Amino acid sequence: MAASAASTPLSTAQQEELDAVFDRARAALAVIETYDQDRVDRLIRAVAWAVANRSSFHRLVGMGIEESGLGDFDSRMNKRMKIRGVLRDALRSPSVGIIEEDREKGLVKYGKPVGVIGCVVPTTNPDLTPAGNAIYAIKARDVVVFSPHPRSKHTTFETVRLMREALEAEGAPADILQCITLPSLAASQEIMRRSDLVIATGGQGLVRAAYSSGTPAYGVGAGNATEFVDETADLRETARNCMLSKTSDFGSGCSADGNVLVPASRYREMIEALQAEGGYLATAGQRAALQAVMWGAEGHRLADTVAISPQQLARAAGFDIPSESRFIVVEGDGIAEDRQFCKEKLTTLMAVHAYEGGFEDGVELAKRLYEIGGKGHSCGIASTDDAHIDYFARHMPVSRIMVRQPNSKANAGSFTNGMPMTSSMGCGTWGGNITSENVSLRHYLNTTWVSRTIAEDRPTDEELFGEFYDPALESAEAAAATP
């Protein structure tokens, strides 16, 4: 991204827009910094409702799909529930004044704004991402400059416009939230440079640009969500979870199941369970055609087949599938760098891979798969064996593991689990990110620690060093004898 941005410098119009946007942002920041907790809580309710009510979100979803050509209307409509979840989490946490106190340690933490946040919006979530960012940012008393994806800029601009109207209706500066109208790679990079914090949700080029901008940044790593199945799994339940994850918004999210790893002894049974949930099992010839249309001769993922229906995907590959098919299943042909179907799909197709041997052999295969793609992001495990789940958690290089849940509907927060609600998920150092957490309210805050004295908390040397402690080496005589 950096190279592309450098080759197409900002136009005069873009430079003037950014100058004006950041002047207004700093002025709005001076106002919102003075608000108390009740004030910001009322504002986040207002901006959330402006977008998350059914009428508004219905219109925004339609705009986004028409503008970008990506996604599924029905499942994208369900994302307005994610906005409710973000609002729930934000309302339950303090952000102004004292936000945490530990009397035993004599510590008190105060929440402070981070300032101007530059948020880069992906084309797959042109409405959800701005709404979630806005709720957390306003709660933290920050202001936001949004950089929309050019392919869905009008949808993002309209989303921000609705939230600005809600702010104005509450007597707050509309410029707490702003969206540029002339987006480009260069404009995104300049927003990153000028901001106090960057939250970048998008491809790896974008995330690398965020980290090289000179501004503190939260980015996300690449996904390649995998469902790991053991001998104890309920395959009907697992297949349904895989279907729910794979078909959500036509598999556009990096959390959508791309791979299923199954014991060889249960492989055919798993294939049949997926077929019962609407999976179309591709033939060997159809698999080859799908690989060609999805990755091309050079092996690079092609954008034209991202987030489209299985029927469109099949037609692009030169064949037809039944109208009732909900996703396409291909049989895996191995886990290796040159095997494309073990990599991230971002569409309505998943690969099923068998593993030989026992559970631990399967985990080793899963680890190898994540070395090829998706390391640090997410995976699921279908198991009723707590010892297996514990072993899996100890060995997998991922930031989040969903147990018997649909990955793409659970790992970014759900009303039936305790994960923080978000649309941005860090992947830790595995994925080249600064955090392995779901990016949520605490990441939008600075904190001031106030420390008071407490009773001395100094263990003895015997307690600290255990069996390694040798009192003779601590004696005055030993010290005096040392040259």
URBEL-V493476 format. One line per field, one symbol per residue. phi: phi as a letter, one per 30 degrees, with the letter a starting at -180 (. if undefined). Layout:
phi->???
This chain:
phi->.edddddbddddddddddeddddddddddddddddcdddddddddddddecddedddeddddeddddcicjcddddeddddddddddeddddcdbcidcabbddcicbccdbddjccccccdddbdcdddddedddddediccbcccddedbddddddeddddddddddcicdddebbbdcbdadddddddedddcacbccldddddddddcdicebcbbddcaebccccdcddddddddddddddddhhidddcdecbbcbeedcedddedddddcjdcddddddddddddddciddicdcddcdhbddddddddcjbcbedddcacccddcjcaeccddccdchadbbccbcbdicedddddddddddddajejdbabbcaccddddddeddcddbdabcchbdedcbdcjbdcbcdddacbbdbidecicdbccddbeddcccbcccccdbeecbddddddchdddbdddcddddddddd
